[in-house]
């Protein structure tokens, strides 16, 4: 049961209302953005809800039980604060969304109708559609550990304990020849063997992508050139001279943990678990 704030029930009972919808979006950096379908900007809880942002929402439906309640929010990419490159860079992946029903004549008369997270985002020309998942979607995510060959720790976390600040696993480099925003040659990695930074993390320190990060798909030597390919193209163009910092990658295998990181004691997988051949084997007389 939702408890209506003082005055809102009386306003609803009047028949003629002055209600609007407000959407509050909190991105991965903690920045809060506000949007409303009202024709003027509104402000409450320290957030300005921007009017004329092109936002529309589908019908809100709630169900009993633990089923995930979804709805879609559609918008035009014409807000100065909501940019296409931020969407492409993943800044709003799993961002928190609050949907408010607000009396725009008396902002204290407002009700939080739904809180959830951004799911899949699709884009078409200058319009995007964002899926908003209810809080129950967290209950559908795998929890706990899995009995598997590979390590389930994240490289460098407390369970792994590898020091990624060491110069052995970290390097600064500069973009050379650019084939695309996903593949380019680099300088500054000559002391590292091929694939050392494959599956690692690239953090941009200059250029139009400064502050953003992306996973490295491959780290190859082509003649005298070092070539990096990212898992996804960067949201903004990569140009010659852009700088970045790389951290080494891990394929989660026991042999890699032992030889590359000298960290076998902290391996968080089960490399000696029996495979299918053992399960299907049977006793035999020698």
C-alpha positions in Angstrom: 0.0 0.0 0.0 1.2 3.5 -0.9 0.6 6.2 1.5 -0.4 9.4 -0.2 1.2 12.7 1.0 -0.9 15.3 2.7 -3.2 17.1 0.2 -2.6 14.8 -2.7 -5.7 12.6 -2.1 -7.9 15.8 -1.8 -6.4 17.0 -5.1 -7.2 13.7 -6.8 -10.8 13.8 -5.4 -11.4 17.1 -7.1 -11.6 15.5 -10.5 -9.7 18.2 -12.4 -6.1 17.7 -11.5 -2.7 19.4 -12.3 -0.6 16.3 -12.4 2.5 15.5 -14.4 5.2 12.8 -14.6 8.8 13.3 -13.5 11.7 10.9 -14.2 14.8 11.0 -12.1 17.9 9.2 -13.5 21.0 8.5 -11.5 23.9 7.4 -13.8 27.0 5.3 -13.0 28.9 8.4 -11.7 26.1 9.3 -9.2 25.0 12.3 -11.2 21.2 12.9 -11.0 19.2 14.1 -14.0 15.6 15.0 -14.1 13.0 15.1 -16.9 9.3 15.9 -16.9 6.4 15.8 -19.4 5.2 19.2 -18.0 5.7 22.3 -20.1 7.9 24.0 -17.5 11.0 23.0 -15.5 10.3 21.7 -12.0 12.6 21.3 -9.0 12.4 19.2 -5.9 14.9 17.2 -3.8 17.7 19.3 -5.3 17.1 18.1 -8.8 15.9 20.2 -11.8 13.4 18.2 -13.9 13.8 19.5 -17.5 10.7 20.2 -19.6 10.4 19.6 -23.3 13.0 16.8 -23.2 10.9 14.5 -25.4 10.4 11.9 -22.8 7.3 9.6 -22.9 6.6 6.4 -20.9 4.5 3.4 -21.4 1.7 2.3 -19.0 3.0 1.4 -15.6 1.8 -2.1 -14.5 2.5 -3.8 -11.2 1.8 -7.5 -10.4 1.8 -9.6 -7.2 4.6 -12.0 -6.5 8.2 -11.8 -7.6 7.7 -11.3 -11.4 9.7 -8.5 -12.9 7.6 -5.4 -13.7 8.9 -3.7 -16.8 8.1 -0.5 -18.7 9.7 1.5 -21.5 10.7 5.1 -21.5 11.2 6.7 -24.9 13.0 10.0 -25.5 14.6 12.3 -28.1 18.3 12.9 -27.8 17.9 16.6 -27.6 18.7 17.4 -24.0 22.0 19.2 -23.3 22.5 16.8 -20.4 21.6 13.5 -22.1 23.9 12.8 -24.9 24.2 9.9 -27.4 27.9 9.3 -26.8 27.1 8.9 -23.0 24.5 6.2 -23.9 26.9 4.4 -26.2 29.7 4.6 -23.6 27.5 2.7 -21.1 27.2 5.6 -18.6 23.5 4.7 -18.0 23.9 0.9 -17.9 21.9 -0.3 -14.9 21.3 3.3 -13.8 18.7 4.0 -11.1 15.4 5.4 -12.3 12.7 6.9 -10.1 9.2 7.8 -11.6 7.2 10.4 -9.7 3.6 11.5 -10.0 3.7 15.2 -9.2 1.2 18.0 -8.7 3.0 20.8 -10.5 1.1 23.5 -8.7 2.2 22.1 -5.3 5.4 20.1 -5.6 5.1 18.8 -2.0 2.2 16.7 -3.3 4.1 14.0 -5.1 4.3 10.2 -5.0 7.0 7.8 -6.0 5.3 5.4 -8.3 8.2 3.2 -9.4 11.9 2.7 -8.8 14.1 0.4 -10.8 17.1 0.1 -13.1 17.8 0.8 -16.7 17.9 -2.4 -18.7 18.3 -2.7 -22.5 18.7 0.6 -24.4 18.0 0.7 -28.1 18.6 3.7 -30.4 17.1 4.7 -33.7 18.4 7.9 -35.3 17.8 10.6 -32.8 15.4 8.6 -30.5 16.2 6.0 -27.8 14.1 3.5 -25.9 15.1 2.4 -22.4 13.7 -0.6 -20.6 13.1 0.1 -17.0 13.2 -3.0 -14.8 11.5 -3.3 -11.4 13.6 -4.0 -8.3 12.6 -7.6 -8.4 15.0 -8.2 -11.3 17.8 -8.4 -8.7 16.3 -11.6 -7.4 16.7 -13.2 -10.8 20.5 -12.6 -10.9 22.8 -15.5 -10.0 24.1 -15.3 -6.4 26.9 -17.1 -4.7 29.8 -19.1 -6.3 29.7 -21.6 -9.1 31.7 -24.9 -9.1 33.8 -24.4 -12.3 37.3 -24.6 -13.7 37.8 -20.9 -14.1 38.4 -18.3 -11.4 35.4 -16.3 -10.3 37.3 -13.4 -8.7 37.9 -10.1 -10.5 41.5 -9.4 -11.2 43.0 -7.1 -8.6 40.1 -7.4 -6.1 40.4 -8.4 -2.4 39.9 -12.1 -3.2 42.5 -12.0 -6.0 45.0 -9.8 -4.3 47.1 -9.1 -7.4 48.6 -5.5 -7.2 47.6 -4.0 -10.5 49.5 -0.8 -9.7 52.7 -2.6 -10.2 54.6 -1.6 -13.4 54.6 -5.3 -14.3 50.8 -5.2 -14.8 50.3 -1.5 -15.7 51.6 0.7 -18.5 50.9 4.1 -20.1 50.8 4.3 -23.9 49.9 6.6 -26.8 47.8 6.0 -29.8 49.6 5.9 -33.1 48.0 5.0 -36.4 44.2 4.8 -36.1 42.3 2.2 -38.2 39.0 2.8 -36.3 37.8 3.8 -32.8 38.1 0.1 -31.9 41.5 -0.8 -33.5 44.7 1.2 -33.6 48.5 0.9 -33.2 50.2 2.2 -30.0 53.6 3.1 -28.6 54.9 2.5 -25.1 54.2 -1.2 -24.9 57.4 -2.6 -26.5 58.6 -4.2 -23.2 55.5 -6.4 -23.0 54.9 -9.7 -24.8 52.0 -10.3 -27.1 48.6 -10.8 -25.4 49.8 -9.4 -22.1 47.0 -6.9 -22.0 44.4 -9.0 -23.8 41.2 -9.1 -21.6 42.6 -6.1 -19.7 41.2 -2.7 -19.1 42.1 0.5 -21.0 41.4 3.9 -19.3 41.7 7.0 -21.4 43.7 9.9 -19.9 43.3 12.4 -22.8 41.4 13.1 -25.9 37.6 13.1 -26.5 37.2 9.8 -24.5 39.1 11.0 -21.5 37.8 9.4 -18.3 36.2 6.5 -20.1 37.3 2.9 -20.1 36.9 -0.2 -22.3 38.0 -3.8 -22.2 40.8 -4.9 -24.5 39.9 -7.7 -26.9 43.4 -8.4 -28.3 47.0 -7.2 -28.0 49.0 -8.2 -31.0 52.5 -7.7 -32.5 52.4 -7.0 -36.2 56.0 -6.7 -37.4 57.4 -3.8 -35.4 53.9 -2.4 -34.6 51.8 -3.1 -31.5 48.1 -3.3 -32.3 45.2 -3.1 -29.8 41.6 -4.0 -30.5 38.9 -3.1 -28.1 35.7 -5.1 -27.4 33.6 -2.2 -28.5 34.3 1.0 -30.5 34.7 4.1 -28.3 31.8 6.5 -28.2 34.0 9.4 -29.4 36.7 9.3 -32.1 40.1 8.1 -31.2 42.9 10.2 -32.8 46.7 9.9 -33.0 48.3 11.2 -29.8 45.5 10.2 -27.4 46.9 8.7 -24.2 45.7 5.9 -22.0 46.7 3.5 -19.2 46.4 -0.2 -19.6 46.1 -2.9 -16.9 46.9 -6.5 -17.7 44.2 -9.1 -18.4 43.5 -12.5 -17.1 41.7 -15.5 -18.8 40.7 -17.0 -15.4 42.7 -20.1 -16.0 44.9 -21.7 -13.2 47.9 -21.9 -15.5 47.7 -18.2 -16.2 47.3 -17.3 -12.5 50.4 -19.4 -11.7 52.7 -18.3 -14.5 51.6 -14.7 -15.3 50.7 -13.5 -11.8 52.4 -15.9 -9.5 49.2 -16.0 -7.6 48.2 -19.7 -7.5 47.4 -19.7 -3.8 44.6 -17.1 -4.4 43.1 -18.9 -7.4 39.3 -18.9 -6.9 38.4 -21.7 -9.3 38.5 -25.5 -9.1 41.1 -26.6 -11.7 41.2 -30.2 -10.5 37.5 -30.9 -10.7 36.6 -34.1 -12.6 35.3 -33.7 -16.2 32.8 -35.5 -18.3 35.3 -38.4 -19.0 35.4 -39.1 -15.3 31.6 -39.0 -14.9 31.1 -41.4 -17.8 33.9 -43.8 -16.8 33.3 -47.2 -15.3 35.3 -49.7 -13.4 37.3 -52.2 -15.4 39.4 -55.2 -14.6 43.1 -54.9 -15.4 
